[in-house]
Amino acid sequence: MNRFGGFGGNNMQQLMRQAQKMQQDMLKAQEELAETEVVATAGGGMVEIVMTCDRKLVSVKIKPEAVDPDDVEMLEDMLVAGFNEAAKLVEEEQKRVLGPYANVMGGLM
């Protein structure tokens, strides 16, 4: 009988291989996220925010007609709305890509 209660050498090696493969797959998924961009707009397309799915801001585009010197607050609000929408899209993409690992990692922590 195995004195390790069923966690013999072969089982442990198999478990380690599975953990290493899962870690490699997760790193690949994270690299995919770093290369994936989301595009969010606000103000009917007056503001466009591009962000990678590892939360790096790539670009901000503002249409000239969105710039009203007498109403800077409106432009600020559009920028905030665009950024928040981009962040929401990033979170959705992260859940989609990393979702399969969430339950496994949650069980290990």
Gaussian input, Z-matrix of N, CA and C with variables (Angstrom, degrees):
# hf/3-21g

backbone

0 1
 N
 C     1     B1
 C     2     B2     1     A1
 N     3     B3     2     A2     1     D1
 C     4     B4     3     A3     2     D2
 C     5     B5     4     A4     3     D3
 N     6     B6     5     A5     4     D4
 C     7     B7     6     A6     5     D5
 C     8     B8     7     A7     6     D6
 N     9     B9     8     A8     7     D7
 C    10    B10     9     A9     8     D8
 C    11    B11    10    A10     9     D9
 N    12    B12    11    A11    10    D10
 C    13    B13    12    A12    11    D11
 C    14    B14    13    A13    12    D12
 N    15    B15    14    A14    13    D13
 C    16    B16    15    A15    14    D14
 C    17    B17    16    A16    15    D15
 N    18    B18    17    A17    16    D16
 C    19    B19    18    A18    17    D17
 C    20    B20    19    A19    18    D18
 N    21    B21    20    A20    19    D19
 C    22    B22    21    A21    20    D20
 C    23    B23    22    A22    21    D21
 N    24    B24    23    A23    22    D22
 C    25    B25    24    A24    23    D23
 C    26    B26    25    A25    24    D24
 N    27    B27    26    A26    25    D25
 C    28    B28    27    A27    26    D26
 C    29    B29    28    A28    27    D27
 N    30    B30    29    A29    28    D28
 C    31    B31    30    A30    29    D29
 C    32    B32    31    A31    30    D30
 N    33    B33    32    A32    31    D31
 C    34    B34    33    A33    32    D32
 C    35    B35    34    A34    33    D33
 N    36    B36    35    A35    34    D34
 C    37    B37    36    A36    35    D35
 C    38    B38    37    A37    36    D36
 N    39    B39    38    A38    37    D37
 C    40    B40    39    A39    38    D38
 C    41    B41    40    A40    39    D39
 N    42    B42    41    A41    40    D40
 C    43    B43    42    A42    41    D41
 C    44    B44    43    A43    42    D42
 N    45    B45    44    A44    43    D43
 C    46    B46    45    A45    44    D44
 C    47    B47    46    A46    45    D45
 N    48    B48    47    A47    46    D46
 C    49    B49    48    A48    47    D47
 C    50    B50    49    A49    48    D48
 N    51    B51    50    A50    49    D49
 C    52    B52    51    A51    50    D50
 C    53    B53    52    A52    51    D51
 N    54    B54    53    A53    52    D52
 C    55    B55    54    A54    53    D53
 C    56    B56    55    A55    54    D54
 N    57    B57    56    A56    55    D55
 C    58    B58    57    A57    56    D56
 C    59    B59    58    A58    57    D57
 N    60    B60    59    A59    58    D58
 C    61    B61    60    A60    59    D59
 C    62    B62    61    A61    60    D60
 N    63    B63    62    A62    61    D61
 C    64    B64    63    A63    62    D62
 C    65    B65    64    A64    63    D63
 N    66    B66    65    A65    64    D64
 C    67    B67    66    A66    65    D65
 C    68    B68    67    A67    66    D66
 N    69    B69    68    A68    67    D67
 C    70    B70    69    A69    68    D68
 C    71    B71    70    A70    69    D69
 N    72    B72    71    A71    70    D70
 C    73    B73    72    A72    71    D71
 C    74    B74    73    A73    72    D72
 N    75    B75    74    A74    73    D73
 C    76    B76    75    A75    74    D74
 C    77    B77    76    A76    75    D75
 N    78    B78    77    A77    76    D76
 C    79    B79    78    A78    77    D77
 C    80    B80    79    A79    78    D78
 N    81    B81    80    A80    79    D79
 C    82    B82    81    A81    80    D80
 C    83    B83    82    A82    81    D81
 N    84    B84    83    A83    82    D82
 C    85    B85    84    A84    83    D83
 C    86    B86    85    A85    84    D84
 N    87    B87    86    A86    85    D85
 C    88    B88    87    A87    86    D86
 C    89    B89    88    A88    87    D87
 N    90    B90    89    A89    88    D88
 C    91    B91    90    A90    89    D89
 C    92    B92    91    A91    90    D90
 N    93    B93    92    A92    91    D91
 C    94    B94    93    A93    92    D92
 C    95    B95    94    A94    93    D93
 N    96    B96    95    A95    94    D94
 C    97    B97    96    A96    95    D95
 C    98    B98    97    A97    96    D96
 N    99    B99    98    A98    97    D97
 C   100   B100    99    A99    98    D98
 C   101   B101   100   A100    99    D99
 N   102   B102   101   A101   100   D100
 C   103   B103   102   A102   101   D101
 C   104   B104   103   A103   102   D102
 N   105   B105   104   A104   103   D103
 C   106   B106   105   A105   104   D104
 C   107   B107   106   A106   105   D105
 N   108   B108   107   A107   106   D106
 C   109   B109   108   A108   107   D107
 C   110   B110   109   A109   108   D108
 N   111   B111   110   A110   109   D109
 C   112   B112   111   A111   110   D110
 C   113   B113   112   A112   111   D111
 N   114   B114   113   A113   112   D112
 C   115   B115   114   A114   113   D113
 C   116   B116   115   A115   114   D114
 N   117   B117   116   A116   115   D115
 C   118   B118   117   A117   116   D116
 C   119   B119   118   A118   117   D117
 N   120   B120   119   A119   118   D118
 C   121   B121   120   A120   119   D119
 C   122   B122   121   A121   120   D120
 N   123   B123   122   A122   121   D121
 C   124   B124   123   A123   122   D122
 C   125   B125   124   A124   123   D123
 N   126   B126   125   A125   124   D124
 C   127   B127   126   A126   125   D125
 C   128   B128   127   A127   126   D126
 N   129   B129   128   A128   127   D127
 C   130   B130   129   A129   128   D128
 C   131   B131   130   A130   129   D129
 N   132   B132   131   A131   130   D130
 C   133   B133   132   A132   131   D131
 C   134   B134   133   A133   132   D132
 N   135   B135   134   A134   133   D133
 C   136   B136   135   A135   134   D134
 C   137   B137   136   A136   135   D135
 N   138   B138   137   A137   136   D136
 C   139   B139   138   A138   137   D137
 C   140   B140   139   A139   138   D138
 N   141   B141   140   A140   139   D139
 C   142   B142   141   A141   140   D140
 C   143   B143   142   A142   141   D141
 N   144   B144   143   A143   142   D142
 C   145   B145   144   A144   143   D143
 C   146   B146   145   A145   144   D144
 N   147   B147   146   A146   145   D145
 C   148   B148   147   A147   146   D146
 C   149   B149   148   A148   147   D147
 N   150   B150   149   A149   148   D148
 C   151   B151   150   A150   149   D149
 C   152   B152   151   A151   150   D150
 N   153   B153   152   A152   151   D151
 C   154   B154   153   A153   152   D152
 C   155   B155   154   A154   153   D153
 N   156   B156   155   A155   154   D154
 C   157   B157   156   A156   155   D155
 C   158   B158   157   A157   156   D156
 N   159   B159   158   A158   157   D157
 C   160   B160   159   A159   158   D158
 C   161   B161   160   A160   159   D159
 N   162   B162   161   A161   160   D160
 C   163   B163   162   A162   161   D161
 C   164   B164   163   A163   162   D162
 N   165   B165   164   A164   163   D163
 C   166   B166   165   A165   164   D164
 C   167   B167   166   A166   165   D165
 N   168   B168   167   A167   166   D166
 C   169   B169   168   A168   167   D167
 C   170   B170   169   A169   168   D168
 N   171   B171   170   A170   169   D169
 C   172   B172   171   A171   170   D170
 C   173   B173   172   A172   171   D171
 N   174   B174   173   A173   172   D172
 C   175   B175   174   A174   173   D173
 C   176   B176   175   A175   174   D174
 N   177   B177   176   A176   175   D175
 C   178   B178   177   A177   176   D176
 C   179   B179   178   A178   177   D177
 N   180   B180   179   A179   178   D178
 C   181   B181   180   A180   179   D179
 C   182   B182   181   A181   180   D180
 N   183   B183   182   A182   181   D181
 C   184   B184   183   A183   182   D182
 C   185   B185   184   A184   183   D183
 N   186   B186   185   A185   184   D184
 C   187   B187   186   A186   185   D185
 C   188   B188   187   A187   186   D186
 N   189   B189   188   A188   187   D187
 C   190   B190   189   A189   188   D188
 C   191   B191   190   A190   189   D189
 N   192   B192   191   A191   190   D190
 C   193   B193   192   A192   191   D191
 C   194   B194   193   A193   192   D192
 N   195   B195   194   A194   193   D193
 C   196   B196   195   A195   194   D194
 C   197   B197   196   A196   195   D195
 N   198   B198   197   A197   196   D196
 C   199   B199   198   A198   197   D197
 C   200   B200   199   A199   198   D198
 N   201   B201   200   A200   199   D199
 C   202   B202   201   A201   200   D200
 C   203   B203   202   A202   201   D201
 N   204   B204   203   A203   202   D202
 C   205   B205   204   A204   203   D203
 C   206   B206   205   A205   204   D204
 N   207   B207   206   A206   205   D205
 C   208   B208   207   A207   206   D206
 C   209   B209   208   A208   207   D207
 N   210   B210   209   A209   208   D208
 C   211   B211   210   A210   209   D209
 C   212   B212   211   A211   210   D210
 N   213   B213   212   A212   211   D211
 C   214   B214   213   A213   212   D212
 C   215   B215   214   A214   213   D213
 N   216   B216   215   A215   214   D214
 C   217   B217   216   A216   215   D215
 C   218   B218   217   A217   216   D216
 N   219   B219   218   A218   217   D217
 C   220   B220   219   A219   218   D218
 C   221   B221   220   A220   219   D219
 N   222   B222   221   A221   220   D220
 C   223   B223   222   A222   221   D221
 C   224   B224   223   A223   222   D222
 N   225   B225   224   A224   223   D223
 C   226   B226   225   A225   224   D224
 C   227   B227   226   A226   225   D225
 N   228   B228   227   A227   226   D226
 C   229   B229   228   A228   227   D227
 C   230   B230   229   A229   228   D228
 N   231   B231   230   A230   229   D229
 C   232   B232   231   A231   230   D230
 C   233   B233   232   A232   231   D231
 N   234   B234   233   A233   232   D232
 C   235   B235   234   A234   233   D233
 C   236   B236   235   A235   234   D234
 N   237   B237   236   A236   235   D235
 C   238   B238   237   A237   236   D236
 C   239   B239   238   A238   237   D237
 N   240   B240   239   A239   238   D238
 C   241   B241   240   A240   239   D239
 C   242   B242   241   A241   240   D240
 N   243   B243   242   A242   241   D241
 C   244   B244   243   A243   242   D242
 C   245   B245   244   A244   243   D243
 N   246   B246   245   A245   244   D244
 C   247   B247   246   A246   245   D245
 C   248   B248   247   A247   246   D246
 N   249   B249   248   A248   247   D247
 C   250   B250   249   A249   248   D248
 C   251   B251   250   A250   249   D249
 N   252   B252   251   A251   250   D250
 C   253   B253   252   A252   251   D251
 C   254   B254   253   A253   252   D252
 N   255   B255   254   A254   253   D253
 C   256   B256   255   A255   254   D254
 C   257   B257   256   A256   255   D255
 N   258   B258   257   A257   256   D256
 C   259   B259   258   A258   257   D257
 C   260   B260   259   A259   258   D258
 N   261   B261   260   A260   259   D259
 C   262   B262   261   A261   260   D260
 C   263   B263   262   A262   261   D261
 N   264   B264   263   A263   262   D262
 C   265   B265   264   A264   263   D263
 C   266   B266   265   A265   264   D264
 N   267   B267   266   A266   265   D265
 C   268   B268   267   A267   266   D266
 C   269   B269   268   A268   267   D267
 N   270   B270   269   A269   268   D268
 C   271   B271   270   A270   269   D269
 C   272   B272   271   A271   270   D270
 N   273   B273   272   A272   271   D271
 C   274   B274   273   A273   272   D272
 C   275   B275   274   A274   273   D273
 N   276   B276   275   A275   274   D274
 C   277   B277   276   A276   275   D275
 C   278   B278   277   A277   276   D276
 N   279   B279   278   A278   277   D277
 C   280   B280   279   A279   278   D278
 C   281   B281   280   A280   279   D279
 N   282   B282   281   A281   280   D280
 C   283   B283   282   A282   281   D281
 C   284   B284   283   A283   282   D282
 N   285   B285   284   A284   283   D283
 C   286   B286   285   A285   284   D284
 C   287   B287   286   A286   285   D285
 N   288   B288   287   A287   286   D286
 C   289   B289   288   A288   287   D287
 C   290   B290   289   A289   288   D288
 N   291   B291   290   A290   289   D289
 C   292   B292   291   A291   290   D290
 C   293   B293   292   A292   291   D291
 N   294   B294   293   A293   292   D292
 C   295   B295   294   A294   293   D293
 C   296   B296   295   A295   294   D294
 N   297   B297   296   A296   295   D295
 C   298   B298   297   A297   296   D296
 C   299   B299   298   A298   297   D297
 N   300   B300   299   A299   298   D298
 C   301   B301   300   A300   299   D299
 C   302   B302   301   A301   300   D300
 N   303   B303   302   A302   301   D301
 C   304   B304   303   A303   302   D302
 C   305   B305   304   A304   303   D303
 N   306   B306   305   A305   304   D304
 C   307   B307   306   A306   305   D305
 C   308   B308   307   A307   306   D306
 N   309   B309   308   A308   307   D307
 C   310   B310   309   A309   308   D308
 C   311   B311   310   A310   309   D309
 N   312   B312   311   A311   310   D310
 C   313   B313   312   A312   311   D311
 C   314   B314   313   A313   312   D312
 N   315   B315   314   A314   313   D313
 C   316   B316   315   A315   314   D314
 C   317   B317   316   A316   315   D315
 N   318   B318   317   A317   316   D316
 C   319   B319   318   A318   317   D317
 C   320   B320   319   A319   318   D318
 N   321   B321   320   A320   319   D319
 C   322   B322   321   A321   320   D320
 C   323   B323   322   A322   321   D321
 N   324   B324   323   A323   322   D322
 C   325   B325   324   A324   323   D323
 C   326   B326   325   A325   324   D324

   B1=1.4617
   B2=1.5216
   B3=1.2842
   B4=1.4608
   B5=1.5156
   B6=1.3011
   B7=1.4668
   B8=1.5245
   B9=1.3311
   B10=1.4636
   B11=1.5242
   B12=1.3251
   B13=1.4591
   B14=1.5169
   B15=1.3223
   B16=1.4581
   B17=1.5175
   B18=1.3119
   B19=1.4650
   B20=1.5196
   B21=1.3213
   B22=1.4492
   B23=1.5108
   B24=1.3203
   B25=1.4557
   B26=1.5108
   B27=1.3446
   B28=1.4693
   B29=1.5188
   B30=1.3203
   B31=1.4598
   B32=1.5264
   B33=1.3046
   B34=1.4635
   B35=1.5173
   B36=1.3408
   B37=1.4626
   B38=1.5301
   B39=1.3267
   B40=1.4578
   B41=1.5242
   B42=1.3229
   B43=1.4562
   B44=1.5259
   B45=1.3188
   B46=1.4642
   B47=1.5371
   B48=1.3409
   B49=1.4649
   B50=1.5270
   B51=1.3290
   B52=1.4649
   B53=1.5237
   B54=1.3401
   B55=1.4690
   B56=1.5220
   B57=1.3287
   B58=1.4604
   B59=1.5220
   B60=1.3382
   B61=1.4622
   B62=1.5304
   B63=1.3228
   B64=1.4568
   B65=1.5295
   B66=1.3355
   B67=1.4585
   B68=1.5254
   B69=1.3261
   B70=1.4628
   B71=1.5309
   B72=1.3302
   B73=1.4635
   B74=1.5256
   B75=1.3252
   B76=1.4545
   B77=1.5323
   B78=1.3219
   B79=1.4690
   B80=1.5298
   B81=1.3273
   B82=1.4633
   B83=1.5291
   B84=1.3298
   B85=1.4616
   B86=1.5227
   B87=1.3259
   B88=1.4603
   B89=1.5240
   B90=1.3341
   B91=1.4700
   B92=1.5220
   B93=1.3379
   B94=1.4661
   B95=1.5272
   B96=1.3236
   B97=1.4639
   B98=1.5263
   B99=1.3187
   B100=1.4675
   B101=1.5290
   B102=1.3328
   B103=1.4651
   B104=1.5329
   B105=1.3229
   B106=1.4602
   B107=1.5192
   B108=1.3182
   B109=1.4632
   B110=1.5185
   B111=1.3279
   B112=1.4605
   B113=1.5268
   B114=1.3234
   B115=1.4568
   B116=1.5235
   B117=1.3223
   B118=1.4631
   B119=1.5182
   B120=1.3266
   B121=1.4564
   B122=1.5173
   B123=1.3103
   B124=1.4620
   B125=1.5176
   B126=1.3273
   B127=1.4591
   B128=1.5093
   B129=1.3379
   B130=1.4602
   B131=1.5132
   B132=1.3252
   B133=1.4590
   B134=1.5212
   B135=1.3216
   B136=1.4675
   B137=1.5302
   B138=1.3454
   B139=1.4597
   B140=1.5243
   B141=1.3344
   B142=1.4587
   B143=1.5244
   B144=1.3213
   B145=1.4634
   B146=1.5309
   B147=1.3217
   B148=1.4590
   B149=1.5258
   B150=1.3467
   B151=1.4611
   B152=1.5298
   B153=1.3358
   B154=1.4527
   B155=1.5234
   B156=1.3274
   B157=1.4601
   B158=1.5231
   B159=1.3249
   B160=1.4649
   B161=1.5297
   B162=1.3452
   B163=1.4630
   B164=1.5275
   B165=1.3173
   B166=1.4681
   B167=1.5258
   B168=1.3119
   B169=1.4517
   B170=1.5214
   B171=1.3354
   B172=1.4578
   B173=1.5195
   B174=1.3443
   B175=1.4572
   B176=1.5226
   B177=1.3296
   B178=1.4608
   B179=1.5210
   B180=1.3271
   B181=1.4622
   B182=1.5243
   B183=1.3150
   B184=1.4642
   B185=1.5264
   B186=1.3185
   B187=1.4654
   B188=1.5262
   B189=1.3161
   B190=1.4674
   B191=1.5294
   B192=1.3200
   B193=1.4591
   B194=1.5329
   B195=1.3439
   B196=1.4665
   B197=1.5242
   B198=1.3137
   B199=1.4664
   B200=1.5323
   B201=1.3190
   B202=1.4630
   B203=1.5234
   B204=1.3463
   B205=1.4654
   B206=1.5281
   B207=1.3283
   B208=1.4594
   B209=1.5234
   B210=1.3477
   B211=1.4662
   B212=1.5310
   B213=1.3167
   B214=1.4623
   B215=1.5278
   B216=1.3232
   B217=1.4687
   B218=1.5209
   B219=1.3268
   B220=1.4615
   B221=1.5284
   B222=1.3173
   B223=1.4573
   B224=1.5221
   B225=1.3209
   B226=1.4626
   B227=1.5267
   B228=1.3284
   B229=1.4639
   B230=1.5308
   B231=1.3236
   B232=1.4647
   B233=1.5276
   B234=1.3371
   B235=1.4635
   B236=1.5224
   B237=1.3191
   B238=1.4639
   B239=1.5283
   B240=1.3253
   B241=1.4648
   B242=1.5283
   B243=1.3129
   B244=1.4623
   B245=1.5141
   B246=1.3111
   B247=1.4656
   B248=1.5260
   B249=1.3297
   B250=1.4660
   B251=1.5264
   B252=1.3122
   B253=1.4669
   B254=1.5276
   B255=1.3252
   B256=1.4657
   B257=1.5253
   B258=1.3248
   B259=1.4617
   B260=1.5261
   B261=1.3297
   B262=1.4670
   B263=1.5248
   B264=1.3374
   B265=1.4616
   B266=1.5238
   B267=1.3299
   B268=1.4683
   B269=1.5256
   B270=1.3126
   B271=1.4655
   B272=1.5296
   B273=1.3312
   B274=1.4666
   B275=1.5243
   B276=1.3256
   B277=1.4667
   B278=1.5215
   B279=1.3274
   B280=1.4602
   B281=1.5253
   B282=1.3201
   B283=1.4750
   B284=1.5238
   B285=1.3231
   B286=1.4653
   B287=1.5277
   B288=1.3293
   B289=1.4649
   B290=1.5280
   B291=1.3242
   B292=1.4683
   B293=1.5248
   B294=1.3257
   B295=1.4573
   B296=1.5187
   B297=1.3336
   B298=1.4676
   B299=1.5335
   B300=1.3129
   B301=1.4579
   B302=1.5271
   B303=1.3206
   B304=1.4658
   B305=1.5167
   B306=1.3274
   B307=1.4599
   B308=1.5133
   B309=1.3179
   B310=1.4670
   B311=1.5266
   B312=1.3475
   B313=1.4691
   B314=1.5204
   B315=1.3305
   B316=1.4461
   B317=1.5155
   B318=1.3104
   B319=1.4654
   B320=1.5125
   B321=1.3394
   B322=1.4620
   B323=1.5162
   B324=1.3298
   B325=1.4660
   B326=1.4986
   A1=109.64
   A2=116.91
   A3=122.22
   A4=109.91
   A5=117.66
   A6=120.62
   A7=113.73
   A8=117.30
   A9=120.64
   A10=111.76
   A11=117.61
   A12=120.96
   A13=113.51
   A14=117.58
   A15=119.84
   A16=114.26
   A17=117.67
   A18=120.55
   A19=109.44
   A20=115.27
   A21=120.41
   A22=112.01
   A23=116.28
   A24=122.38
   A25=113.70
   A26=117.40
   A27=120.09
   A28=111.32
   A29=116.40
   A30=119.55
   A31=111.10
   A32=116.50
   A33=120.76
   A34=110.72
   A35=116.89
   A36=120.19
   A37=110.64
   A38=116.43
   A39=120.50
   A40=110.19
   A41=116.92
   A42=121.44
   A43=110.77
   A44=117.67
   A45=122.11
   A46=110.41
   A47=116.90
   A48=120.01
   A49=110.61
   A50=116.36
   A51=120.01
   A52=110.74
   A53=117.15
   A54=121.06
   A55=110.56
   A56=117.59
   A57=120.73
   A58=111.27
   A59=117.20
   A60=120.38
   A61=109.89
   A62=117.13
   A63=120.49
   A64=110.02
   A65=117.20
   A66=120.80
   A67=110.31
   A68=118.04
   A69=121.66
   A70=110.61
   A71=116.38
   A72=120.47
   A73=110.79
   A74=116.26
   A75=120.47
   A76=110.70
   A77=117.32
   A78=120.64
   A79=110.43
   A80=116.74
   A81=120.99
   A82=109.86
   A83=117.12
   A84=121.32
   A85=110.79
   A86=117.38
   A87=120.83
   A88=110.94
   A89=117.19
   A90=120.68
   A91=110.33
   A92=116.18
   A93=120.60
   A94=110.05
   A95=116.69
   A96=120.48
   A97=111.27
   A98=116.84
   A99=120.65
   A100=111.38
   A101=116.30
   A102=120.75
   A103=112.68
   A104=116.88
   A105=121.07
   A106=109.70
   A107=115.89
   A108=120.88
   A109=110.06
   A110=115.26
   A111=121.52
   A112=107.19
   A113=115.31
   A114=121.60
   A115=107.21
   A116=115.86
   A117=121.43
   A118=108.55
   A119=115.40
   A120=119.75
   A121=109.70
   A122=115.35
   A123=121.96
   A124=107.96
   A125=115.58
   A126=120.06
   A127=112.55
   A128=116.14
   A129=118.60
   A130=113.47
   A131=116.97
   A132=121.27
   A133=114.25
   A134=117.01
   A135=120.20
   A136=111.86
   A137=116.12
   A138=121.99
   A139=107.51
   A140=115.31
   A141=120.97
   A142=108.75
   A143=115.54
   A144=122.30
   A145=107.81
   A146=116.93
   A147=121.76
   A148=106.99
   A149=114.82
   A150=120.33
   A151=108.35
   A152=116.40
   A153=119.64
   A154=108.11
   A155=115.26
   A156=119.46
   A157=113.01
   A158=116.74
   A159=119.10
   A160=109.20
   A161=114.06
   A162=124.56
   A163=114.87
   A164=116.66
   A165=119.86
   A166=108.07
   A167=115.70
   A168=121.73
   A169=108.35
   A170=117.30
   A171=122.49
   A172=110.19
   A173=115.74
   A174=118.17
   A175=111.54
   A176=113.41
   A177=122.95
   A178=105.92
   A179=115.97
   A180=120.33
   A181=108.34
   A182=114.97
   A183=120.89
   A184=107.56
   A185=115.97
   A186=119.18
   A187=108.66
   A188=117.28
   A189=121.07
   A190=113.36
   A191=117.24
   A192=118.92
   A193=112.84
   A194=117.30
   A195=120.37
   A196=111.29
   A197=116.50
   A198=121.13
   A199=109.18
   A200=113.94
   A201=121.27
   A202=106.75
   A203=118.51
   A204=120.81
   A205=112.84
   A206=116.74
   A207=119.86
   A208=112.76
   A209=116.95
   A210=119.71
   A211=110.25
   A212=115.49
   A213=121.64
   A214=110.67
   A215=116.72
   A216=120.39
   A217=111.92
   A218=117.80
   A219=120.32
   A220=110.27
   A221=117.36
   A222=121.40
   A223=110.08
   A224=116.93
   A225=120.34
   A226=110.63
   A227=116.70
   A228=120.87
   A229=111.46
   A230=117.06
   A231=120.39
   A232=110.83
   A233=116.38
   A234=119.72
   A235=111.02
   A236=116.59
   A237=120.68
   A238=109.84
   A239=117.36
   A240=121.09
   A241=110.97
   A242=117.02
   A243=120.91
   A244=112.17
   A245=116.57
   A246=120.65
   A247=110.30
   A248=116.85
   A249=120.28
   A250=111.33
   A251=117.08
   A252=120.56
   A253=110.08
   A254=117.78
   A255=120.86
   A256=110.10
   A257=117.53
   A258=121.40
   A259=110.60
   A260=117.22
   A261=121.55
   A262=110.56
   A263=117.17
   A264=121.29
   A265=111.33
   A266=116.55
   A267=121.32
   A268=110.00
   A269=116.31
   A270=120.29
   A271=110.87
   A272=117.24
   A273=120.68
   A274=110.99
   A275=116.67
   A276=120.74
   A277=110.56
   A278=117.52
   A279=120.74
   A280=110.73
   A281=117.18
   A282=120.65
   A283=110.52
   A284=116.31
   A285=119.56
   A286=111.14
   A287=116.07
   A288=120.41
   A289=111.84
   A290=116.87
   A291=120.45
   A292=113.14
   A293=117.01
   A294=121.05
   A295=114.99
   A296=118.17
   A297=118.70
   A298=113.45
   A299=117.35
   A300=120.21
   A301=112.46
   A302=117.38
   A303=121.45
   A304=111.70
   A305=117.54
   A306=120.45
   A307=111.88
   A308=115.99
   A309=120.57
   A310=109.56
   A311=116.16
   A312=119.52
   A313=110.80
   A314=117.40
   A315=120.42
   A316=111.23
   A317=116.68
   A318=120.71
   A319=112.75
   A320=117.01
   A321=120.20
   A322=112.49
   A323=116.16
   A324=118.87
   A325=110.94
   D1=147.00
   D2=-179.00
   D3=-77.94
   D4=125.88
   D5=-178.08
   D6=-77.73
   D7=-2.10
   D8=179.14
   D9=-99.71
   D10=15.55
   D11=175.02
   D12=63.18
   D13=40.46
   D14=177.04
   D15=92.50
   D16=-3.98
   D17=178.21
   D18=-104.90
   D19=57.06
   D20=-179.25
   D21=-70.64
   D22=178.62
   D23=-176.19
   D24=-55.26
   D25=-46.15
   D26=-178.18
   D27=-65.42
   D28=-43.76
   D29=179.75
   D30=-64.56
   D31=-40.04
   D32=-179.54
   D33=-67.24
   D34=-40.02
   D35=177.96
   D36=-64.69
   D37=-40.58
   D38=178.33
   D39=-64.17
   D40=-42.29
   D41=178.26
   D42=-62.40
   D43=-41.04
   D44=178.92
   D45=-65.43
   D46=-41.59
   D47=178.11
   D48=-62.61
   D49=-42.02
   D50=178.52
   D51=-63.25
   D52=-41.32
   D53=179.35
   D54=-65.21
   D55=-40.57
   D56=178.66
   D57=-65.97
   D58=-41.18
   D59=178.17
   D60=-64.06
   D61=-43.24
   D62=179.43
   D63=-61.98
   D64=-40.31
   D65=178.73
   D66=-64.19
   D67=-42.17
   D68=178.17
   D69=-63.82
   D70=-43.26
   D71=179.21
   D72=-63.24
   D73=-39.15
   D74=-179.73
   D75=-67.74
   D76=-41.00
   D77=176.96
   D78=-62.67
   D79=-39.61
   D80=177.59
   D81=-63.32
   D82=-42.15
   D83=178.63
   D84=-63.63
   D85=-40.19
   D86=178.69
   D87=-66.04
   D88=-38.28
   D89=176.03
   D90=-64.23
   D91=-40.00
   D92=177.53
   D93=-60.88
   D94=-42.20
   D95=178.80
   D96=-63.29
   D97=-39.31
   D98=-179.16
   D99=-63.85
   D100=-26.29
   D101=-178.65
   D102=-95.45
   D103=-11.37
   D104=-177.48
   D105=-89.03
   D106=132.14
   D107=179.16
   D108=-112.13
   D109=145.66
   D110=171.57
   D111=-114.88
   D112=151.55
   D113=179.03
   D114=-123.97
   D115=124.45
   D116=178.02
   D117=-122.34
   D118=145.50
   D119=177.13
   D120=-124.60
   D121=159.23
   D122=177.20
   D123=-144.77
   D124=161.41
   D125=178.42
   D126=63.44
   D127=36.95
   D128=-179.88
   D129=66.10
   D130=31.20
   D131=179.34
   D132=91.95
   D133=4.00
   D134=179.27
   D135=-68.66
   D136=-29.20
   D137=179.81
   D138=-125.80
   D139=135.48
   D140=177.23
   D141=-127.58
   D142=129.83
   D143=179.84
   D144=-117.66
   D145=129.16
   D146=175.49
   D147=-116.02
   D148=129.06
   D149=-176.84
   D150=-139.42
   D151=143.31
   D152=173.55
   D153=-79.69
   D154=161.31
   D155=-177.59
   D156=-80.60
   D157=7.82
   D158=166.50
   D159=-107.55
   D160=23.01
   D161=170.88
   D162=69.25
   D163=33.75
   D164=174.21
   D165=-103.15
   D166=129.19
   D167=178.77
   D168=-73.54
   D169=124.79
   D170=-178.13
   D171=-95.60
   D172=-48.80
   D173=-178.85
   D174=-158.70
   D175=158.07
   D176=173.92
   D177=-131.15
   D178=124.13
   D179=177.71
   D180=-118.61
   D181=134.60
   D182=-179.60
   D183=-127.44
   D184=124.70
   D185=177.05
   D186=-71.14
   D187=141.28
   D188=-176.90
   D189=-53.85
   D190=-36.44
   D191=-178.39
   D192=-70.21
   D193=-9.84
   D194=176.53
   D195=-81.17
   D196=-13.82
   D197=-176.88
   D198=-92.50
   D199=105.54
   D200=178.02
   D201=-120.13
   D202=107.66
   D203=-177.34
   D204=-57.31
   D205=-22.42
   D206=179.65
   D207=-88.07
   D208=-5.62
   D209=-179.27
   D210=-143.42
   D211=61.77
   D212=179.75
   D213=-62.90
   D214=-32.48
   D215=-179.33
   D216=-59.08
   D217=-37.01
   D218=179.31
   D219=-62.26
   D220=-43.17
   D221=178.27
   D222=-64.31
   D223=-43.00
   D224=178.01
   D225=-60.00
   D226=-42.93
   D227=178.92
   D228=-63.29
   D229=-39.47
   D230=178.45
   D231=-65.47
   D232=-39.44
   D233=178.16
   D234=-63.82
   D235=-44.06
   D236=178.56
   D237=-62.60
   D238=-45.97
   D239=179.88
   D240=-61.80
   D241=-42.29
   D242=178.83
   D243=-64.45
   D244=-43.10
   D245=178.78
   D246=-64.28
   D247=-44.35
   D248=-179.95
   D249=-63.54
   D250=-38.41
   D251=177.31
   D252=-65.95
   D253=-41.27
   D254=177.76
   D255=-62.75
   D256=-42.70
   D257=178.98
   D258=-61.86
   D259=-38.58
   D260=178.23
   D261=-65.46
   D262=-41.91
   D263=177.96
   D264=-64.58
   D265=-38.76
   D266=177.10
   D267=-62.34
   D268=-46.54
   D269=-179.37
   D270=-60.50
   D271=-42.36
   D272=178.22
   D273=-61.90
   D274=-41.93
   D275=-179.91
   D276=-68.19
   D277=-39.70
   D278=177.06
   D279=-61.35
   D280=-43.36
   D281=178.23
   D282=-63.04
   D283=-40.24
   D284=-179.91
   D285=-64.28
   D286=-45.48
   D287=-174.95
   D288=-79.10
   D289=-42.08
   D290=-175.14
   D291=-95.33
   D292=-5.64
   D293=-177.23
   D294=-50.22
   D295=-45.80
   D296=-179.06
   D297=-60.17
   D298=-21.67
   D299=-178.14
   D300=-93.36
   D301=-15.41
   D302=-175.09
   D303=-61.96
   D304=-47.61
   D305=-178.70
   D306=-65.96
   D307=-40.06
   D308=-179.29
   D309=-66.72
   D310=-47.93
   D311=-178.69
   D312=-66.65
   D313=-37.35
   D314=178.40
   D315=-62.09
   D316=-35.82
   D317=178.94
   D318=-72.62
   D319=-22.34
   D320=-179.17
   D321=-89.54
   D322=-15.11
   D323=-175.90
   D324=-96.40

